[in-house]
Amino acid sequence: MRMVLTLIAGARDCRLHRHVAAVAAALAVRLPPVWLAPAEACDLVFDASDPAAPAAAARAVIGAGPVDILIQPAAERRKRLLVADLESTIIENEMLDELALILGLGPRVAAITRRAMNGEIDFAAALEARVALLAGVEAGVLDQAAARIRLNSGAAALVATMRRAGAATALVTGGFTIFAERVASDLGFDHVVANRLEVAGGRLTGKVVPPIVTGAGKRDALRAFAAANGITPEQAIAVGDGANDIAMLAAAGLGIAFRAKPAVAAAARWRLDHADLTGLLYAQGYRKAEFAAG
């Protein structure tokens, strides 16, 4: 099978040209390297029956260097649907943690968030426990938290490039509509799936309006968006970082764990540990010259 191994630099001084040459030699690659961006990203194309062995060989050559390695079939790399998690993926923040910091509840909420994202406790139960701590708080605090949102590097280029190429885009999160819809509007996502905080009399009730978006819900949303666009899940690319993203990543044709929690990194077939979100474009064979301005 014709395979493509993509090497993506996570630091400018990682000497990617040297790594590419060493990996090509180790894998006996006969075709010349295809540079997607000078010193940033490169494809090596070769034939292999099992992607695991070349990936392991490439990592052995590079060692602990800040270079991401993704290997996949060369055919149909460019996907027609992007499904992305929000928190710690498209944005840097965990928004419940931001709310907690504003309210002086930081350590209590952050501890629950960390355990939930590592898959140590049930996501829905953890969400309800954290939201319960917000009961009685004025709803205006949501706007204060929204002002703290920070996009991850490459998010705007990722969404803009895929939309320009004709792909559908969806933001699917276990977070909240108040934040997800703002980010979706700013970046141009076509669809949003998120949880809703219950508000009564201008104050948070401490409850989430059911149904709660869980890991299974994220997977089902990806499948539903694929069907609505007349494609298969295999033609989708998904990205996320937490335990509730694992099922969604597994359902996509290209499911990439982005700077993921340990349990997610171990479960995911593909990972970006060093590169920013433009790594998802390089993984699909986009050249930097094809990136759209976000």
C-alpha positions in Angstrom: 0.0 0.0 0.0 1.2 3.5 -0.8 1.8 5.3 2.5 2.8 8.8 3.4 4.7 9.7 6.5 4.5 13.3 7.5 7.2 15.0 9.7 6.1 18.3 11.3 8.5 20.4 13.2 7.4 21.6 16.6 10.3 24.1 16.9 12.1 26.2 14.4 15.6 25.0 15.4 14.8 21.2 15.3 16.8 20.7 12.1 14.0 19.0 10.2 16.0 18.6 7.0 18.5 16.4 8.9 15.6 14.3 10.5 14.0 13.9 7.1 17.2 12.6 5.5 17.8 10.2 8.4 14.3 8.8 8.3 14.3 8.4 4.6 17.5 6.4 4.8 16.2 4.3 7.6 13.0 3.4 5.7 14.9 3.1 2.3 12.5 5.7 0.8 13.2 5.9 -3.0 11.0 8.9 -3.9 12.3 12.4 -3.1 10.8 14.1 -0.1 7.9 16.5 -0.7 8.3 19.7 1.3 5.0 21.1 2.4 6.8 24.0 4.1 10.5 24.6 4.1 12.0 23.5 7.5 8.5 22.9 8.9 6.7 20.0 7.3 7.6 17.2 4.8 6.1 14.1 3.3 7.9 10.9 2.7 6.0 8.5 0.3 6.7 4.8 0.1 5.1 1.4 0.0 4.4 -0.5 3.2 1.9 -3.2 4.4 1.8 -2.1 8.0 2.2 1.5 9.1 3.2 0.7 12.7 6.8 -0.5 11.8 7.7 2.6 9.7 6.3 4.9 12.4 8.3 3.2 15.1 11.4 3.3 13.0 11.0 7.0 12.3 10.6 7.8 16.0 13.6 5.7 16.8 15.7 7.8 14.4 14.4 11.1 15.7 14.3 10.2 19.3 12.9 12.8 21.7 13.2 15.6 19.2 10.2 18.0 18.9 9.0 16.5 15.7 5.5 15.0 15.1 5.2 11.9 13.0 1.9 10.9 11.3 1.7 8.0 8.9 -1.4 7.1 6.8 -2.5 5.8 3.4 -1.6 8.3 0.7 -5.1 8.1 -0.9 -7.9 10.4 0.1 -5.9 12.3 2.7 -7.8 15.5 2.3 -11.0 15.3 4.4 -14.4 16.9 3.7 -15.4 17.4 7.3 -13.6 18.9 10.2 -15.0 18.1 13.7 -13.1 19.9 16.5 -13.2 20.0 20.3 -13.2 23.5 21.8 -11.4 23.7 25.1 -7.6 23.0 25.2 -7.9 22.3 21.4 -9.3 25.2 19.4 -8.8 27.5 22.4 -6.2 27.4 25.1 -8.7 27.6 28.0 -10.8 25.3 30.0 -13.8 27.7 30.5 -15.1 26.2 33.7 -11.7 26.7 35.2 -11.8 30.4 34.0 -15.1 30.8 35.7 -13.8 29.3 38.8 -10.8 31.6 38.9 -13.1 34.6 38.6 -15.2 33.3 41.5 -12.4 32.2 43.7 -13.2 28.5 43.2 -10.1 27.7 41.1 -8.5 24.7 42.9 -11.8 22.9 43.6 -12.9 23.1 39.9 -9.5 22.6 38.3 -9.0 19.3 40.3 -12.3 17.9 38.9 -11.5 19.1 35.4 -8.1 17.4 35.4 -9.5 14.1 36.5 -12.3 14.2 34.0 -10.1 15.0 31.1 -7.7 12.2 32.1 -10.7 9.8 32.1 -10.4 9.1 35.8 -14.0 10.0 36.5 -17.2 10.1 34.5 -17.4 13.2 32.3 -21.1 14.0 32.8 -20.9 13.5 36.6 -17.8 15.7 36.7 -19.5 18.4 34.6 -22.6 18.4 36.9 -20.4 18.6 40.0 -18.5 21.6 38.7 -21.5 23.4 37.5 -23.3 22.9 40.8 -20.6 25.1 42.4 -21.9 28.0 40.2 -25.4 28.0 41.6 -26.7 31.5 42.3 -23.9 33.3 40.5 -24.9 36.2 38.3 -25.0 35.2 34.6 -22.9 38.2 33.7 -19.9 36.3 34.9 -20.1 34.3 31.7 -19.2 37.4 29.7 -16.2 38.1 32.0 -15.0 34.5 31.3 -15.6 34.8 27.6 -13.3 37.9 27.5 -10.5 35.6 28.6 -10.8 33.2 25.6 -7.4 32.7 23.8 -7.3 30.9 20.5 -4.7 28.2 20.0 -2.1 29.0 17.3 -3.2 27.8 13.9 -6.9 27.6 14.8 -8.0 30.3 12.4 -5.9 29.1 9.5 -7.2 25.5 10.0 -10.8 26.4 9.8 -10.4 29.0 7.0 -8.3 26.7 4.8 -10.7 23.8 5.1 -13.7 25.9 4.5 -12.1 27.4 1.4 -11.4 23.8 0.2 -15.1 23.1 0.5 -15.1 21.1 3.7 -17.8 21.4 6.4 -16.7 22.4 9.8 -18.2 21.6 13.2 -17.3 22.6 16.8 -18.4 19.8 19.1 -17.7 20.3 22.8 -18.7 19.2 26.2 -18.3 22.9 27.1 -21.0 25.5 26.8 -22.9 27.3 24.0 -22.1 30.8 25.5 -18.5 30.2 24.7 -18.6 27.8 21.7 -21.0 30.0 19.7 -18.7 33.0 20.1 -15.6 31.1 18.9 -17.6 29.5 16.1 -18.8 32.9 14.9 -15.3 34.3 15.1 -13.6 31.4 13.2 -16.5 30.6 10.8 -17.5 27.1 12.0 -20.6 25.9 10.2 -22.1 24.0 13.1 -21.9 24.0 16.9 -22.8 21.2 19.4 -22.4 22.2 23.0 -24.0 22.1 26.5 -26.3 24.8 27.8 -26.1 26.3 31.2 -29.5 26.8 32.9 -30.2 30.5 33.8 -33.2 31.7 35.8 -33.7 35.3 36.9 -30.4 36.4 35.6 -28.5 33.8 37.7 -27.0 30.4 37.0 -29.0 27.6 38.6 -26.1 25.3 38.9 -27.6 22.9 36.4 -26.9 21.9 32.8 -29.9 21.7 30.4 -30.1 18.1 29.3 -29.0 16.2 27.3 -25.4 16.5 28.2 -22.9 16.3 25.4 -20.7 13.3 26.3 -18.0 11.4 24.5 -20.6 9.2 22.8 -22.5 12.3 21.9 -19.4 13.7 20.2 -18.9 10.5 18.2 -22.6 10.5 17.2 -22.4 14.2 16.2 -19.5 13.4 13.9 -21.4 10.6 12.3 -24.5 12.7 11.9 -22.6 15.6 10.3 -20.9 13.2 7.9 -24.3 11.7 6.9 -25.8 15.2 6.4 -23.0 16.1 4.1 -23.3 12.9 2.1 -19.9 11.5 3.2 -18.6 8.7 5.4 -16.9 9.2 8.8 -13.8 8.0 7.0 -13.8 11.3 5.1 -13.7 13.3 8.3 -10.9 14.7 10.4 -11.4 15.1 14.1 -9.2 16.7 16.8 -9.4 16.8 20.6 -7.4 16.5 23.7 -9.6 15.0 26.5 -11.0 11.6 27.4 -14.4 12.5 26.1 -12.8 12.9 22.7 -11.5 9.4 22.3 -14.7 7.9 20.7 -14.9 10.9 18.3 -11.3 10.5 17.3 -11.7 6.8 16.7 -14.8 7.3 14.5 -13.0 9.7 12.1 -10.9 8.7 9.2 -8.2 10.9 10.6 -8.6 11.4 14.4 -5.7 13.4 15.9 -5.1 13.9 19.6 -3.8 17.4 20.1 -1.4 18.0 23.0 -3.5 15.4 24.6 -3.9 14.1 28.1 -1.9 10.8 28.7 -4.9 8.5 28.4 -6.0 10.1 25.1 -2.4 10.1 23.7 -2.2 6.4 24.5 -5.5 5.6 22.8 -5.2 7.8 19.7 -3.8 6.5 16.4 -2.4 9.9 15.5 -1.0 12.6 17.7 0.3 16.2 17.5 2.4 16.8 20.6 4.6 19.7 19.3 3.1 21.4 16.3 0.2 23.9 16.4 -3.2 23.3 14.8 -1.8 23.9 11.3 -0.4 20.4 11.7 -3.9 19.1 10.8 -3.5 20.8 7.4 0.0 19.3 6.9 -1.4 15.9 7.8 -3.8 16.3 4.9 -1.1 17.2 2.5 -1.8 21.0 2.3 1.2 23.1 1.5 1.8 26.2 3.6 1.2 28.3 0.4 -2.4 26.9 0.4 -3.2 28.1 3.9 -6.0 30.7 4.0 -5.7 33.6 6.3 -7.9 33.3 9.4 
